Amino acid sequence: MAQKISVIIPNYNGANLLSKNLPQVIKNCPGCQIIVVDDASTDSSATFIKEKFKNVKIITNKKNLGFSKTVNEGIENASGELVLLLNSDVSPRTGFLKPALTHFKNKAVFAVGLQDFSHEDGKIIPRGKGGANFKKGFLNHFAAKIMAGETLWVSGGSGLFVREILNKLGGFDPIYSPFYWEDIDLSFRAHQNGYICIFEPMSKVDHYHQEGAIKKTRKPFEIKTISYRNQFIFVWKNFSDPLFLVQHLLWLPYHLAKAITSSDFAFLLGFAKALAKIPQMIENSQYRVSPKAVSDRDVIKKFEKP
């Protein structure tokens, strides 16, 4: 491979997943640096890797930091020009890297998303390409048609990224911790800065979502609350178009009233938790308004059709 690749796998209590999937990563990523960042697991993950996979670099967090900080730590320790991010519940298929690598001949390409065969409730659903529109005051993201081309976002669980650009963009934003929306946020910021995200359907991985740490360790109400919170944060952080912001404000009473009448307490709690993040957003220089190569409206316009 002409470009050196660092594989980064965030892990939390995933010893069983790593025992199944890490051999496939090693087999299908020849010559790659492989880093597992353990997010303060309480199982035998770290010991298992040290004993069974001596060529895999293991980094251990002293306390649980969430997805963004854990992956950013891996990026800081990576030596490859490209960074392949794989969740511990992802198993790459034979030959998956070669098609993705061809896209990096274009220096504007920031990341390439892989075709993610998601194993859900006995079904296998192909995923990996995303679009979005601005609807009722929020970014409404959706799965786009599975075909080669540009995508709104590249998944942090199965994507190949240019490390230099990752660093320029500041990596994944910890404000979304512990999980969700951080990869959409990163990709959106890349588009705003004039970079390109590509979906490559010939680069295939299997993703066993129901075996991942989030589904196993978090209650549905907590997951829903975090998702709502981060949906608010995304809009407040990334949009500057006056019309979008006015729409968001005008629709907000409707959403709050609907949540109250339907007893959607996760939405109300998510909104409260998002409000609590505003001081952090103000203090962080990354959020200060600065000129972008591409406006938020133009980014959305590019991906608003399924």
Rosetta blueprint (number, residue, H / E / L):
1 M L
2 A L
3 Q L
4 K L
5 I E
6 S E
7 V E
8 I E
9 I E
10 P E
11 N E
12 Y L
13 N L
14 G L
15 A H
16 N H
17 L H
18 L H
19 S H
20 K H
21 N H
22 L H
23 P H
24 Q H
25 V H
26 I H
27 K H
28 N H
29 C L
30 P L
31 G L
32 C L
33 Q E
34 I E
35 I E
36 V E
37 V E
38 D E
39 D L
40 A L
41 S L
42 T L
43 D L
44 S L
45 S H
46 A H
47 T H
48 F H
49 I H
50 K H
51 E H
52 K H
53 F L
54 K L
55 N L
56 V L
57 K E
58 I E
59 I E
60 T E
61 N L
62 K L
63 K L
64 N L
65 L L
66 G L
67 F H
68 S H
69 K H
70 T H
71 V H
72 N H
73 E H
74 G H
75 I H
76 E H
77 N L
78 A L
79 S L
80 G L
81 E L
82 L E
83 V E
84 L E
85 L E
86 L E
87 N L
88 S L
89 D L
90 V E
91 S E
92 P E
93 R L
94 T L
95 G L
96 F L
97 L H
98 K H
99 P H
100 A H
101 L H
102 T H
103 H H
104 F H
105 K H
106 N L
107 K L
108 A L
109 V E
110 F E
111 A E
112 V E
113 G E
114 L E
115 Q E
116 D E
117 F E
118 S E
119 H E
120 E E
121 D L
122 G L
123 K E
124 I E
125 I E
126 P E
127 R E
128 G L
129 K L
130 G E
131 G E
132 A E
133 N E
134 F E
135 K E
136 K L
137 G L
138 F E
139 L E
140 N E
141 H E
142 F E
143 A E
144 A L
145 K L
146 I L
147 M L
148 A L
149 G E
150 E E
151 T L
152 L L
153 W L
154 V L
155 S L
156 G L
157 G L
158 S E
159 G E
160 L E
161 F E
162 V E
163 R H
164 E H
165 I H
166 L H
167 N H
168 K H
169 L H
170 G L
171 G L
172 F L
173 D L
174 P H
175 I H
176 Y H
177 S L
178 P L
179 F L
180 Y L
181 W L
182 E H
183 D H
184 I H
185 D H
186 L H
187 S H
188 F H
189 R H
190 A H
191 H H
192 Q H
193 N L
194 G L
195 Y L
196 I E
197 C E
198 I E
199 F E
200 E E
201 P E
202 M E
203 S E
204 K E
205 V E
206 D E
207 H E
208 Y L
209 H H
210 Q H
211 E H
212 G L
213 A H
214 I H
215 K H
216 K H
217 T H
218 R L
219 K L
220 P H
221 F H
222 E H
223 I H
224 K H
225 T H
226 I H
227 S H
228 Y H
229 R H
230 N H
231 Q H
232 F H
233 I H
234 F H
235 V H
236 W H
237 K H
238 N H
239 F L
240 S L
241 D L
242 P H
243 L H
244 F H
245 L H
246 V H
247 Q H
248 H H
249 L H
250 L H
251 W H
252 L H
253 P H
254 Y H
255 H H
256 L H
257 A H
258 K H
259 A H
260 I H
261 T H
262 S L
263 S L
264 D L
265 F H
266 A H
267 F H
268 L H
269 L H
270 G H
271 F H
272 A H
273 K H
274 A H
275 L H
276 A H
277 K L
278 I H
279 P H
280 Q H
281 M H
282 I H
283 E H
284 N L
285 S H
286 Q H
287 Y H
288 R L
289 V L
290 S L
291 P L
292 K L
293 A L
294 V L
295 S L
296 D H
297 R H
298 D H
299 V H
300 I H
301 K H
302 K H
303 F L
304 E L
305 K L
306 P L
